[in-house]
């Protein structure tokens, strides 16, 4: 429900590393190898070289930039970067000719720094130190410049999942900005080219290097991504010209190789960075946008042009991932590869790969609920494993199964994790884990051993992770099926999934729990006011009252696409989905946890729900963690949430 909430929502949904850094409950053996993560993978446009930020090749602690020739098959060499903070490398970008590699890192004094090295490896040259923040480096077609997204120190926004500054003084006096800027490779000089009042979210160079296409909006960046438009910006003068103002959220505007079209992903998206939808095109000169995949049964997460009439797309697909080609003339989507696993360029579970210019060869991180992440590269679907950083790492949870069931008119999917020490002669309690978003998905991702799902599995629970309507993976109609219907159809999908699990697996239907964070926290609060089937609940950073929430959170614009109007214009549609309006029906013992300075699901929402449960005589406990935001950063607090959650379920389900 917030900009860049992917990291948190997917983590808490069981599709990535959890915010719960480690567990004191049912600890993993210290003799087991630790999971090692990859930060970024980048294949040169010609496929000749592969670079990645990831575990040191000598298996020492920390990360480094590795570069390998022959598409990654040659022995990798470490790129030397002087004067950087350890493990601070965050992004990579190749030049169009594959001869230069840009590396984004943080200097020892905390200043963002941009480095460039050749494809021969060796030492990287620091070309610029830029105070403020920069990200998303992209070489110009001629390789002489690198465009970045830039905020000065005074314009930086508080991280969306971080603890918000306390609300004191005059409100709305700080407006966060993010500009499109160009760094000269030879001199390191940075030049901002977008207008001062414009927040630029994403961009792409035109093929001739003279212009950019951007997604942008005026006003606060955190609160206006949902109304971003497509613009062209002249690379020399900064002159802006609007291309289109789509009626959907937009992501990844990208110029066609012949410069005649712009393609982008459009759809109902709750969080910037958690992308899913249909593919659209529009003439580069402007005009009507065209949905070229209106009947897709998958959700496009990323793409690149293969030719002026063909795209290579990666998609969310029924809990797994898919790679497909898309014909821009007919919209025909042809699957090249699909599996119940997660593919990425590192960090997070958004299905995206790094591919050559013609889309024939790709590099990616592959992982699943049973297999830890490693880098693979080669022709699509015929990859060769490049790294072996996680050899010997085993899941800290039981085996997993993909479950499919019918609910209303939908075929719904989710994952079921067994108890780690499963005994087929026994019946077990089960906890339903609802993902955040709501536009996201539970995916087949190798979780951290300290994730809540892993801890519950080790403690003897089945963990059910459904992807109800509103999720990615089954096309835009499925994602939009919860519009003006929060808590109704999606809860029916979840309960129908529970019924399916009870019929097929040794789960005790009288010992069911439910939990979730963010949208999952809302669904937990909602579920205990709608049904008595759950014997225990843990609501993390939830939302209990849409009317008061509108006035308390920092990103109220996100709700309009989901409810059709503001709460002031149509209070009834919000009221019908507010748990507080049904609190008298609640009977389930509920633990409520939240960060003191959460700006996205503010703590008063949890207070309201807790007070309501108390009034109804329901067993409940509220824990507010000091100085935490939507994403907890204090390891002690992370451990405490995890241990309290497992103990709460143990008390009522065992």
C-alpha positions, 0 to 999 in steps of 0.5 A: 500500500505504499511506494516501494513496499515490495521489500516489506510486503513480499517478505511478510507474505512469504515470498522473500526474506522476512523482516524478522531477522532471526528467531529464538524459536526452534532455532536452525542448527548453527552447523548449517550453511547460512543463506547468501543473497545476490543483490543484482545480476546484469548481462551485457547487451551482447551477452559477452559478459555477466556481472553481479553483486553477491557473495564473495567467491572465496566464501568469505563474509560480505559481498563484492562485484564479480565479472565473468566473460563468456556470458558468465561461464569464465572464472569470475574476477572481483572488481576493485572499488576503492573507498567504499563502505563494505557491502554497499554496492547496490546496482549495475548497468552496462553500456549499449556496446557492452564495454563499460559497466557502471556500479552504484555504491556508497563511499566510506563517508556515506555519500552515494558514489558512481563507478565505471569499469571496462569489461576487462575487469580490474579496478573501477574508476570513481567518476562521481560522488553525489550528496543526496540519493541516486539510483537506477543508473542507465548509460546513454546510447553513446556511452558518454553519459549515465542518467540517474534518479536524483534527490538533493539532501533537502529533498529526500523523502523518509523511506516509505517503510522506515519510522516516520518523523514525529508529527510536530510543527507545521505539517506539509512543509517538506515536499520530497522530490526526485529528479532525472539527472545526467552524469558526464562519464568523463568529468563526473559532473551531474546536471539535473534536467527535469523541472524542479516541481516534478517527481520522476519515478522511472525513465528510459533513453530514446534510441538516439539519446536526445530524449527521455520517456518518464513516468512522473507526477507533480507534488509529493512523490510518496503520494502521487505515484498512483496518478503518474503520467507519461512525459517526454523530456529533452535531454539538453533543454529539459523541455517537457511534453506530455505523451499520455495520462493513462487511466491505470497505474503505470510502470517501466516506460520503455522506448522501442528500438525504432523510436516510434513507440513507448511500451509500459505496464499498466494495471491496478498496483498498490505499491510502486516497485511491486509491478503487475498488469497488462502491456500497453503501447502508445505512439512516442508522439502521444495519443491513445494508449492501447492495451495489447494483452487485455486477455492475459491470464498472467500479470506482466512484471517486467519486459524489454523490447526484442524488435520494433514489433516484439517484446520479451516479458516476465510474468507472475504466473499462478504463484510461479514465474513465466517468460514469454514473447509478446507480439505488439501487433496482435498481442499474442503472448507465447510462453517460452518457459514457466515453473513454480519458482521465482526468477529475479535480478537479485533482492526481492521476488519481482519476476524480472531477468537481465537479457541480451538486446535480442532477448535470446539469452538471459541471466537471472537468479533462480530459487524456490521454496525448496531450492536456494538462490543461484545465478543461471545464464544462457538461452532462455529455458536452457540455462547453465548454473553460474554460481554455487554460493548456497551449496548445502543450504537446506530449507528450515521448513517442511516440504511445500506444495502448490494447492489449487481450488475453485472459489466463485468463478475463479481458479485460485492458487496458494502454497502449503508448507508442511511442519518441518518434522512431519509425521503422516500419522498425526493431524496438525494445526494450521496458520493462514498467512495472508500476503501484503499489497493487496496487489502482490502474491505469495511466490515460491521463494527460498525464505530466510530461516528466520521468517515467520512461516519457517518458524511456524513450520519448525514449531509444528504447524502447516502454513497456508499461503493463499493468493486470493483475488486481488493478487497477481498471477492470473491476469488483470481481471483477477487483480481487479476483482477486489475493487470496491469489495475488500474483505469479501470475495478475497476472504471467500477465496481464502476460506475455500482454500482452507476447506480444500486443504482440510480435505486433502491434508492432515490438518485439524480444522478445529485448530486454525489461525490467521496472520498477516502484515499490512494488507495481511494485517487488515485481512486478519482484523477483517477475518476475525469479525466475519467468521469464528473459524479461526481460534487465534490471530496475529494482526501485524501493522493492520488497518481497522477503520478506513475513515480514520485511516484516510486522515492518519496515513501519508499515502491516501491517494492509493485508495481511490483506484481500489474504492472508486472515490475518496472516503469523503465522496463515498463513505459507504463503500469504505464503511462496508470493508471496515473491521471496526463496523463489525467488531461486535462479531469478533470472538477470536483471541488476537495479538496486535503488533505495530510500529510506533511511527508507522506512517503507512498503517499508523498505530491508531488503527491498531489501538482502535481494533484492540480497544474494540476487542477489549470492549467485546471481552475478547482475549487480546494484547497490543504491543507497540514497538518504539521508534519502528515504522512499517518495516521493523529495523531493530533486531530485538523487536524483530525477534520479539514479534516472531516469538510472541506470534509463535507463542500466541498460536501455541497457547490457543492452537496446541 
